[in-house]
Amino acid sequence: MELVIDTNILISAVIARSTTLDLIFDERIKLFSTEYSFTEIRKHLNEISKKSKLSKKELDFLFSKLFSKTKIFSQEEYQYLKEKAKIISPNKDD
């Protein structure tokens, strides 16, 4: 199975340590995301640490594992799809 994941899903999964986190690390699932998602995660690492009650060292480990199994697309790679995405996405910010 292939899934596109955004920043909110990644952060929520880590904070809640929910079934979503289990799915994210399921070897049968191939993940895709954007460079921007991982930039946002790094920017909010202190807040994620507080809410998840995980140390920055633990989060670094967790996110490095996550990043290693995710195909990350640069903005240049998906720029041509942004207008189409705006039409079909229910949330203009996603």
Biopython code that builds the backbone (N, CA, C, O; Angstrom):
import numpy as np
from Bio.PDB.StructureBuilder import StructureBuilder

atoms = [
    (1, "MET", "N", (0.846, -1.166, 0.000)),
    (1, "MET", "CA", (0.000, 0.000, 0.000)),
    (1, "MET", "C", (0.894, 1.233, 0.000)),
    (1, "MET", "O", (1.965, 1.234, 0.608)),
    (2, "GLU", "N", (0.453, 2.270, -0.680)),
    (2, "GLU", "CA", (1.177, 3.525, -0.739)),
    (2, "GLU", "C", (0.330, 4.628, -0.123)),
    (2, "GLU", "O", (-0.858, 4.756, -0.422)),
    (3, "LEU", "N", (0.963, 5.437, 0.754)),
    (3, "LEU", "CA", (0.261, 6.519, 1.425)),
    (3, "LEU", "C", (1.056, 7.804, 1.343)),
    (3, "LEU", "O", (2.279, 7.804, 1.480)),
    (4, "VAL", "N", (0.354, 8.893, 1.119)),
    (4, "VAL", "CA", (0.944, 10.213, 1.206)),
    (4, "VAL", "C", (0.603, 10.744, 2.587)),
    (4, "VAL", "O", (-0.562, 10.755, 2.985)),
    (5, "ILE", "N", (1.617, 11.182, 3.317)),
    (5, "ILE", "CA", (1.375, 11.664, 4.680)),
    (5, "ILE", "C", (1.806, 13.121, 4.784)),
    (5, "ILE", "O", (2.793, 13.540, 4.179)),
    (6, "ASP", "N", (1.048, 13.881, 5.562)),
    (6, "ASP", "CA", (1.405, 15.277, 5.754)),
    (6, "ASP", "C", (1.904, 15.507, 7.176)),
    (6, "ASP", "O", (1.907, 14.599, 8.008)),
    (7, "THR", "N", (2.317, 16.719, 7.428)),
    (7, "THR", "CA", (2.922, 17.081, 8.712)),
    (7, "THR", "C", (2.008, 16.793, 9.889)),
    (7, "THR", "O", (2.445, 16.232, 10.894)),
    (8, "ASN", "N", (0.738, 17.172, 9.772)),
    (8, "ASN", "CA", (-0.199, 16.975, 10.887)),
    (8, "ASN", "C", (-0.342, 15.502, 11.259)),
    (8, "ASN", "O", (-0.393, 15.162, 12.441)),
    (9, "ILE", "N", (-0.406, 14.646, 10.278)),
    (9, "ILE", "CA", (-0.533, 13.208, 10.534)),
    (9, "ILE", "C", (0.711, 12.696, 11.248)),
    (9, "ILE", "O", (0.610, 11.955, 12.225)),
    (10, "LEU", "N", (1.870, 13.087, 10.765)),
    (10, "LEU", "CA", (3.124, 12.639, 11.366)),
    (10, "LEU", "C", (3.240, 13.087, 12.822)),
    (10, "LEU", "O", (3.548, 12.289, 13.708)),
    (11, "ILE", "N", (2.990, 14.359, 13.051)),
    (11, "ILE", "CA", (3.116, 14.895, 14.414)),
    (11, "ILE", "C", (2.074, 14.275, 15.338)),
    (11, "ILE", "O", (2.405, 13.869, 16.452)),
    (12, "SER", "N", (0.833, 14.196, 14.899)),
    (12, "SER", "CA", (-0.227, 13.604, 15.730)),
    (12, "SER", "C", (0.074, 12.147, 16.079)),
    (12, "SER", "O", (-0.158, 11.708, 17.206)),
    (13, "ALA", "N", (0.582, 11.418, 15.120)),
    (13, "ALA", "CA", (0.905, 10.004, 15.359)),
    (13, "ALA", "C", (1.980, 9.855, 16.413)),
    (13, "ALA", "O", (1.915, 8.953, 17.248)),
    (14, "VAL", "N", (2.959, 10.725, 16.380)),
    (14, "VAL", "CA", (4.052, 10.658, 17.359)),
    (14, "VAL", "C", (3.580, 11.093, 18.743)),
    (14, "VAL", "O", (3.910, 10.456, 19.743)),
    (15, "ILE", "N", (2.820, 12.158, 18.799)),
    (15, "ILE", "CA", (2.345, 12.646, 20.099)),
    (15, "ILE", "C", (1.422, 11.631, 20.764)),
    (15, "ILE", "O", (1.579, 11.332, 21.947)),
    (16, "ALA", "N", (0.472, 11.105, 20.018)),
    (16, "ALA", "CA", (-0.522, 10.180, 20.594)),
    (16, "ALA", "C", (-0.017, 8.741, 20.662)),
    (16, "ALA", "O", (-0.565, 7.920, 21.397)),
    (17, "ARG", "N", (1.038, 8.439, 19.887)),
    (17, "ARG", "CA", (1.538, 7.058, 19.771)),
    (17, "ARG", "C", (0.362, 6.110, 19.522)),
    (17, "ARG", "O", (0.150, 5.133, 20.240)),
    (18, "SER", "N", (-0.374, 6.441, 18.492)),
    (18, "SER", "CA", (-1.615, 5.753, 18.154)),
    (18, "SER", "C", (-1.386, 4.649, 17.131)),
    (18, "SER", "O", (-0.256, 4.347, 16.747)),
    (19, "THR", "N", (-2.482, 4.067, 16.710)),
    (19, "THR", "CA", (-2.459, 3.058, 15.654)),
    (19, "THR", "C", (-1.852, 3.640, 14.380)),
    (19, "THR", "O", (-1.212, 2.927, 13.607)),
    (20, "THR", "N", (-2.055, 4.924, 14.168)),
    (20, "THR", "CA", (-1.474, 5.576, 12.995)),
    (20, "THR", "C", (0.038, 5.419, 12.979)),
    (20, "THR", "O", (0.628, 5.179, 11.926)),
    (21, "LEU", "N", (0.661, 5.552, 14.127)),
    (21, "LEU", "CA", (2.116, 5.380, 14.203)),
    (21, "LEU", "C", (2.505, 3.951, 13.842)),
    (21, "LEU", "O", (3.500, 3.733, 13.151)),
    (22, "ASP", "N", (1.730, 2.987, 14.303)),
    (22, "ASP", "CA", (1.986, 1.593, 13.930)),
    (22, "ASP", "C", (1.884, 1.409, 12.419)),
    (22, "ASP", "O", (2.704, 0.716, 11.818)),
    (23, "LEU", "N", (0.886, 2.024, 11.815)),
    (23, "LEU", "CA", (0.702, 1.926, 10.365)),
    (23, "LEU", "C", (1.862, 2.582, 9.615)),
    (23, "LEU", "O", (2.334, 2.061, 8.605)),
    (24, "ILE", "N", (2.307, 3.713, 10.114)),
    (24, "ILE", "CA", (3.410, 4.421, 9.469)),
    (24, "ILE", "C", (4.657, 3.542, 9.413)),
    (24, "ILE", "O", (5.404, 3.580, 8.435)),
    (25, "PHE", "N", (4.879, 2.759, 10.453)),
    (25, "PHE", "CA", (6.070, 1.907, 10.498)),
    (25, "PHE", "C", (5.833, 0.490, 9.972)),
    (25, "PHE", "O", (6.728, -0.354, 10.024)),
    (26, "ASP", "N", (4.644, 0.236, 9.474)),
    (26, "ASP", "CA", (4.347, -1.067, 8.885)),
    (26, "ASP", "C", (5.169, -1.219, 7.605)),
    (26, "ASP", "O", (5.089, -0.375, 6.713)),
    (27, "GLU", "N", (5.943, -2.273, 7.515)),
    (27, "GLU", "CA", (6.837, -2.489, 6.377)),
    (27, "GLU", "C", (6.085, -2.683, 5.054)),
    (27, "GLU", "O", (6.669, -2.518, 3.983)),
    (28, "ARG", "N", (4.824, -3.024, 5.120)),
    (28, "ARG", "CA", (4.036, -3.221, 3.895)),
    (28, "ARG", "C", (3.575, -1.914, 3.273)),
    (28, "ARG", "O", (3.081, -1.892, 2.146)),
    (29, "ILE", "N", (3.739, -0.823, 4.015)),
    (29, "ILE", "CA", (3.262, 0.474, 3.549)),
    (29, "ILE", "C", (4.439, 1.328, 3.097)),
    (29, "ILE", "O", (5.427, 1.489, 3.814)),
    (30, "LYS", "N", (4.309, 1.869, 1.892)),
    (30, "LYS", "CA", (5.318, 2.767, 1.347)),
    (30, "LYS", "C", (4.807, 4.197, 1.537)),
    (30, "LYS", "O", (3.684, 4.522, 1.151)),
    (31, "LEU", "N", (5.638, 5.038, 2.130)),
    (31, "LEU", "CA", (5.228, 6.398, 2.461)),
    (31, "LEU", "C", (5.831, 7.424, 1.508)),
    (31, "LEU", "O", (6.942, 7.264, 1.003)),
    (32, "PHE", "N", (5.058, 8.479, 1.283)),
    (32, "PHE", "CA", (5.495, 9.604, 0.468)),
    (32, "PHE", "C", (5.156, 10.884, 1.213)),
    (32, "PHE", "O", (4.093, 10.996, 1.824)),
    (33, "SER", "N", (6.061, 11.843, 1.159)),
    (33, "SER", "CA", (5.807, 13.129, 1.788)),
    (33, "SER", "C", (6.655, 14.191, 1.098)),
    (33, "SER", "O", (7.355, 13.919, 0.123)),
    (34, "THR", "N", (6.573, 15.395, 1.624)),
    (34, "THR", "CA", (7.310, 16.510, 1.034)),
    (34, "THR", "C", (8.440, 16.962, 1.957)),
    (34, "THR", "O", (8.418, 16.721, 3.164)),
    (35, "GLU", "N", (9.405, 17.610, 1.364)),
    (35, "GLU", "CA", (10.488, 18.216, 2.141)),
    (35, "GLU", "C", (9.917, 19.148, 3.194)),
    (35, "GLU", "O", (10.398, 19.198, 4.326)),
    (36, "TYR", "N", (8.898, 19.877, 2.813)),
    (36, "TYR", "CA", (8.292, 20.853, 3.708)),
    (36, "TYR", "C", (7.780, 20.209, 4.999)),
    (36, "TYR", "O", (7.907, 20.798, 6.072)),
    (37, "SER", "N", (7.209, 19.019, 4.907)),
    (37, "SER", "CA", (6.705, 18.333, 6.101)),
    (37, "SER", "C", (7.816, 18.123, 7.115)),
    (37, "SER", "O", (7.633, 18.341, 8.313)),
    (38, "PHE", "N", (8.958, 17.702, 6.625)),
    (38, "PHE", "CA", (10.061, 17.418, 7.534)),
    (38, "PHE", "C", (10.721, 18.692, 8.052)),
    (38, "PHE", "O", (11.274, 18.700, 9.152)),
    (39, "THR", "N", (10.666, 19.758, 7.276)),
    (39, "THR", "CA", (11.138, 21.066, 7.748)),
    (39, "THR", "C", (10.248, 21.540, 8.892)),
    (39, "THR", "O", (10.740, 22.037, 9.905)),
    (40, "GLU", "N", (8.945, 21.384, 8.728)),
    (40, "GLU", "CA", (7.984, 21.777, 9.766)),
    (40, "GLU", "C", (8.191, 20.976, 11.048)),
    (40, "GLU", "O", (8.127, 21.532, 12.145)),
    (41, "ILE", "N", (8.435, 19.704, 10.918)),
    (41, "ILE", "CA", (8.657, 18.859, 12.091)),
    (41, "ILE", "C", (9.881, 19.353, 12.861)),
    (41, "ILE", "O", (9.839, 19.494, 14.083)),
    (42, "ARG", "N", (10.955, 19.611, 12.149)),
    (42, "ARG", "CA", (12.173, 20.095, 12.814)),
    (42, "ARG", "C", (11.922, 21.429, 13.506)),
    (42, "ARG", "O", (12.435, 21.680, 14.597)),
    (43, "LYS", "N", (11.129, 22.279, 12.864)),
    (43, "LYS", "CA", (10.822, 23.600, 13.414)),
    (43, "LYS", "C", (10.039, 23.492, 14.734)),
    (43, "LYS", "O", (10.188, 24.338, 15.615)),
    (44, "HIS", "N", (9.219, 22.465, 14.863)),
    (44, "HIS", "CA", (8.351, 22.313, 16.036)),
    (44, "HIS", "C", (8.813, 21.206, 16.987)),
    (44, "HIS", "O", (8.027, 20.710, 17.794)),
    (45, "LEU", "N", (10.064, 20.828, 16.891)),
    (45, "LEU", "CA", (10.563, 19.699, 17.680)),
    (45, "LEU", "C", (10.406, 19.908, 19.190)),
    (45, "LEU", "O", (10.084, 18.962, 19.908)),
    (46, "ASN", "N", (10.628, 21.121, 19.677)),
    (46, "ASN", "CA", (10.464, 21.379, 21.122)),
    (46, "ASN", "C", (9.026, 21.136, 21.569)),
    (46, "ASN", "O", (8.786, 20.503, 22.597)),
    (47, "GLU", "N", (8.086, 21.636, 20.800)),
    (47, "GLU", "CA", (6.668, 21.462, 21.125)),
    (47, "GLU", "C", (6.268, 19.983, 21.049)),
    (47, "GLU", "O", (5.532, 19.490, 21.904)),
    (48, "ILE", "N", (6.745, 19.299, 20.046)),
    (48, "ILE", "CA", (6.446, 17.870, 19.893)),
    (48, "ILE", "C", (7.017, 17.098, 21.076)),
    (48, "ILE", "O", (6.378, 16.179, 21.588)),
    (49, "SER", "N", (8.209, 17.467, 21.505)),
    (49, "SER", "CA", (8.847, 16.811, 22.647)),
    (49, "SER", "C", (8.007, 16.978, 23.920)),
    (49, "SER", "O", (7.790, 16.021, 24.663)),
    (50, "LYS", "N", (7.548, 18.188, 24.154)),
    (50, "LYS", "CA", (6.730, 18.450, 25.349)),
    (50, "LYS", "C", (5.425, 17.661, 25.318)),
    (50, "LYS", "O", (5.051, 17.025, 26.303)),
    (51, "LYS", "N", (4.738, 17.708, 24.180)),
    (51, "LYS", "CA", (3.438, 17.054, 24.082)),
    (51, "LYS", "C", (3.542, 15.531, 24.070)),
    (51, "LYS", "O", (2.663, 14.845, 24.591)),
    (52, "SER", "N", (4.597, 15.009, 23.487)),
    (52, "SER", "CA", (4.740, 13.551, 23.391)),
    (52, "SER", "C", (5.413, 12.947, 24.617)),
    (52, "SER", "O", (5.370, 11.737, 24.840)),
    (53, "LYS", "N", (6.040, 13.824, 25.408)),
    (53, "LYS", "CA", (6.816, 13.388, 26.576)),
    (53, "LYS", "C", (7.993, 12.490, 26.152)),
    (53, "LYS", "O", (8.425, 11.611, 26.897)),
    (54, "LEU", "N", (8.486, 12.738, 24.952)),
    (54, "LEU", "CA", (9.677, 12.048, 24.453)),
    (54, "LEU", "C", (10.816, 13.051, 24.416)),
    (54, "LEU", "O", (10.613, 14.226, 24.112)),
    (55, "SER", "N", (12.012, 12.579, 24.726)),
    (55, "SER", "CA", (13.175, 13.463, 24.682)),
    (55, "SER", "C", (13.501, 13.801, 23.233)),
    (55, "SER", "O", (13.052, 13.122, 22.309)),
    (56, "LYS", "N", (14.271, 14.837, 23.050)),
    (56, "LYS", "CA", (14.684, 15.198, 21.686)),
    (56, "LYS", "C", (15.516, 14.078, 21.072)),
    (56, "LYS", "O", (15.451, 13.844, 19.865)),
    (57, "LYS", "N", (16.287, 13.394, 21.891)),
    (57, "LYS", "CA", (17.085, 12.269, 21.397)),
    (57, "LYS", "C", (16.162, 11.148, 20.882)),
    (57, "LYS", "O", (16.402, 10.570, 19.822)),
    (58, "GLU", "N", (15.112, 10.857, 21.649)),
    (58, "GLU", "CA", (14.141, 9.836, 21.226)),
    (58, "GLU", "C", (13.419, 10.261, 19.945)),
    (58, "GLU", "O", (13.210, 9.451, 19.042)),
    (59, "LEU", "N", (13.043, 11.540, 19.879)),
    (59, "LEU", "CA", (12.370, 12.043, 18.685)),
    (59, "LEU", "C", (13.297, 12.018, 17.476)),
    (59, "LEU", "O", (12.877, 11.668, 16.373)),
    (60, "ASP", "N", (14.551, 12.389, 17.685)),
    (60, "ASP", "CA", (15.515, 12.327, 16.581)),
    (60, "ASP", "C", (15.607, 10.912, 16.025)),
    (60, "ASP", "O", (15.626, 10.711, 14.811)),
    (61, "PHE", "N", (15.663, 9.942, 16.920)),
    (61, "PHE", "CA", (15.737, 8.550, 16.495)),
    (61, "PHE", "C", (14.465, 8.145, 15.740)),
    (61, "PHE", "O", (14.531, 7.561, 14.659)),
    (62, "LEU", "N", (13.327, 8.461, 16.321)),
    (62, "LEU", "CA", (12.043, 8.114, 15.724)),
    (62, "LEU", "C", (11.880, 8.748, 14.336)),
    (62, "LEU", "O", (11.513, 8.070, 13.376)),
    (63, "PHE", "N", (12.155, 10.046, 14.242)),
    (63, "PHE", "CA", (12.004, 10.721, 12.960)),
    (63, "PHE", "C", (13.056, 10.283, 11.948)),
    (63, "PHE", "O", (12.772, 10.250, 10.751)),
    (64, "SER", "N", (14.255, 9.948, 12.394)),
    (64, "SER", "CA", (15.256, 9.461, 11.440)),
    (64, "SER", "C", (14.813, 8.134, 10.845)),
    (64, "SER", "O", (15.017, 7.889, 9.656)),
    (65, "LYS", "N", (14.205, 7.268, 11.663)),
    (65, "LYS", "CA", (13.651, 6.008, 11.149)),
    (65, "LYS", "C", (12.522, 6.302, 10.159)),
    (65, "LYS", "O", (12.435, 5.693, 9.093)),
    (66, "LEU", "N", (11.686, 7.221, 10.524)),
    (66, "LEU", "CA", (10.567, 7.601, 9.660)),
    (66, "LEU", "C", (11.063, 8.180, 8.340)),
    (66, "LEU", "O", (10.588, 7.793, 7.272)),
    (67, "PHE", "N", (12.014, 9.103, 8.411)),
    (67, "PHE", "CA", (12.545, 9.725, 7.203)),
    (67, "PHE", "C", (13.183, 8.685, 6.292)),
    (67, "PHE", "O", (13.089, 8.786, 5.068)),
    (68, "SER", "N", (13.830, 7.690, 6.885)),
    (68, "SER", "CA", (14.532, 6.696, 6.074)),
    (68, "SER", "C", (13.578, 5.799, 5.281)),
    (68, "SER", "O", (13.976, 5.210, 4.276)),
    (69, "LYS", "N", (12.348, 5.694, 5.718)),
    (69, "LYS", "CA", (11.400, 4.842, 4.986)),
    (69, "LYS", "C", (10.395, 5.634, 4.147)),
    (69, "LYS", "O", (9.452, 5.068, 3.594)),
    (70, "THR", "N", (10.608, 6.941, 4.061)),
    (70, "THR", "CA", (9.687, 7.805, 3.338)),
    (70, "THR", "C", (10.357, 8.369, 2.095)),
    (70, "THR", "O", (11.476, 8.877, 2.158)),
    (71, "LYS", "N", (9.666, 8.278, 0.965)),
    (71, "LYS", "CA", (10.142, 8.923, -0.255)),
    (71, "LYS", "C", (9.769, 10.387, -0.133)),
    (71, "LYS", "O", (8.592, 10.740, -0.069)),
    (72, "ILE", "N", (10.793, 11.238, -0.100)),
    (72, "ILE", "CA", (10.575, 12.662, 0.117)),
    (72, "ILE", "C", (10.707, 13.398, -1.211)),
    (72, "ILE", "O", (11.690, 13.243, -1.936)),
    (73, "PHE", "N", (9.678, 14.211, -1.511)),
    (73, "PHE", "CA", (9.664, 14.980, -2.743)),
    (73, "PHE", "C", (10.001, 16.442, -2.464)),
    (73, "PHE", "O", (9.482, 17.044, -1.524)),
    (74, "SER", "N", (10.871, 16.997, -3.288)),
    (74, "SER", "CA", (11.171, 18.423, -3.181)),
    (74, "SER", "C", (10.027, 19.202, -3.821)),
    (74, "SER", "O", (9.233, 18.645, -4.579)),
    (75, "GLN", "N", (9.949, 20.488, -3.510)),
    (75, "GLN", "CA", (8.881, 21.317, -4.067)),
    (75, "GLN", "C", (8.956, 21.336, -5.597)),
    (75, "GLN", "O", (7.924, 21.378, -6.267)),
    (76, "GLU", "N", (10.151, 21.307, -6.140)),
    (76, "GLU", "CA", (10.311, 21.323, -7.596)),
    (76, "GLU", "C", (9.657, 20.093, -8.239)),
    (76, "GLU", "O", (9.151, 20.166, -9.358)),
    (77, "GLU", "N", (9.674, 18.976, -7.529)),
    (77, "GLU", "CA", (9.126, 17.732, -8.079)),
    (77, "GLU", "C", (7.603, 17.717, -8.158)),
    (77, "GLU", "O", (7.032, 16.993, -8.973)),
    (78, "TYR", "N", (6.948, 18.505, -7.325)),
    (78, "TYR", "CA", (5.481, 18.476, -7.342)),
    (78, "TYR", "C", (4.853, 19.835, -7.656)),
    (78, "TYR", "O", (3.629, 19.964, -7.640)),
    (79, "GLN", "N", (5.655, 20.825, -7.934)),
    (79, "GLN", "CA", (5.160, 22.179, -8.204)),
    (79, "GLN", "C", (4.080, 22.185, -9.292)),
    (79, "GLN", "O", (3.079, 22.891, -9.172)),
    (80, "TYR", "N", (4.285, 21.407, -10.339)),
    (80, "TYR", "CA", (3.339, 21.402, -11.463)),
    (80, "TYR", "C", (1.979, 20.817, -11.090)),
    (80, "TYR", "O", (1.016, 20.972, -11.840)),
    (81, "LEU", "N", (1.890, 20.152, -9.948)),
    (81, "LEU", "CA", (0.621, 19.561, -9.518)),
    (81, "LEU", "C", (-0.161, 20.437, -8.530)),
    (81, "LEU", "O", (-1.293, 20.108, -8.174)),
    (82, "LYS", "N", (0.430, 21.538, -8.092)),
    (82, "LYS", "CA", (-0.193, 22.351, -7.046)),
    (82, "LYS", "C", (-1.564, 22.910, -7.445)),
    (82, "LYS", "O", (-2.487, 22.913, -6.630)),
    (83, "GLU", "N", (-1.704, 23.369, -8.655)),
    (83, "GLU", "CA", (-2.993, 23.932, -9.079)),
    (83, "GLU", "C", (-4.081, 22.855, -9.103)),
    (83, "GLU", "O", (-5.207, 23.096, -8.665)),
    (84, "LYS", "N", (-3.747, 21.682, -9.608)),
    (84, "LYS", "CA", (-4.712, 20.581, -9.631)),
    (84, "LYS", "C", (-5.083, 20.172, -8.200)),
    (84, "LYS", "O", (-6.246, 19.888, -7.912)),
    (85, "ALA", "N", (-4.094, 20.143, -7.315)),
    (85, "ALA", "CA", (-4.334, 19.758, -5.917)),
    (85, "ALA", "C", (-5.273, 20.746, -5.233)),
    (85, "ALA", "O", (-6.125, 20.345, -4.441)),
    (86, "LYS", "N", (-5.122, 22.030, -5.531)),
    (86, "LYS", "CA", (-5.995, 23.036, -4.938)),
    (86, "LYS", "C", (-7.456, 22.786, -5.301)),
    (86, "LYS", "O", (-8.356, 23.060, -4.507)),
    (87, "ILE", "N", (-7.682, 22.275, -6.484)),
    (87, "ILE", "CA", (-9.044, 22.012, -6.951)),
    (87, "ILE", "C", (-9.664, 20.809, -6.219)),
    (87, "ILE", "O", (-10.843, 20.832, -5.867)),
    (88, "ILE", "N", (-8.865, 19.768, -5.996)),
    (88, "ILE", "CA", (-9.434, 18.541, -5.424)),
    (88, "ILE", "C", (-9.282, 18.429, -3.908)),
    (88, "ILE", "O", (-9.923, 17.578, -3.291)),
    (89, "SER", "N", (-8.444, 19.273, -3.295)),
    (89, "SER", "CA", (-8.241, 19.179, -1.846)),
    (89, "SER", "C", (-9.316, 19.933, -1.077)),
    (89, "SER", "O", (-9.616, 21.085, -1.391)),
    (90, "PRO", "N", (-9.896, 19.288, -0.072)),
    (90, "PRO", "CA", (-10.913, 19.958, 0.733)),
    (90, "PRO", "C", (-10.312, 21.053, 1.622)),
    (90, "PRO", "O", (-11.023, 21.960, 2.054)),
    (91, "ASN", "N", (-9.027, 20.971, 1.891)),
    (91, "ASN", "CA", (-8.359, 21.940, 2.750)),
    (91, "ASN", "C", (-7.309, 22.673, 1.919)),
    (91, "ASN", "O", (-6.347, 22.065, 1.449)),
    (92, "LYS", "N", (-7.491, 23.954, 1.742)),
    (92, "LYS", "CA", (-6.603, 24.741, 0.884)),
    (92, "LYS", "C", (-5.155, 24.769, 1.400)),
    (92, "LYS", "O", (-4.241, 25.039, 0.621)),
    (93, "ASP", "N", (-4.925, 24.496, 2.693)),
    (93, "ASP", "CA", (-3.567, 24.539, 3.255)),
    (93, "ASP", "C", (-2.800, 23.239, 3.035)),
    (93, "ASP", "O", (-1.579, 23.225, 3.190)),
    (94, "ASP", "N", (-3.467, 22.162, 2.685)),
    (94, "ASP", "CA", (-2.796, 20.861, 2.533)),
    (94, "ASP", "C", (-2.228, 20.700, 1.141)),
    (94, "ASP", "O", (-1.630, 19.668, 0.834)),
]
sb = StructureBuilder()
sb.init_structure("model")
sb.init_model(0)
sb.init_chain("A")
sb.init_seg("    ")
for serial, (resi, resn, name, xyz) in enumerate(atoms, 1):
    if name == "N":
        sb.init_residue(resn, " ", resi, " ")
    sb.init_atom(name, np.array(xyz, "f"), 0.0, 1.0, " ", f" {name:<3s}", serial, name[0])
structure = sb.get_structure()
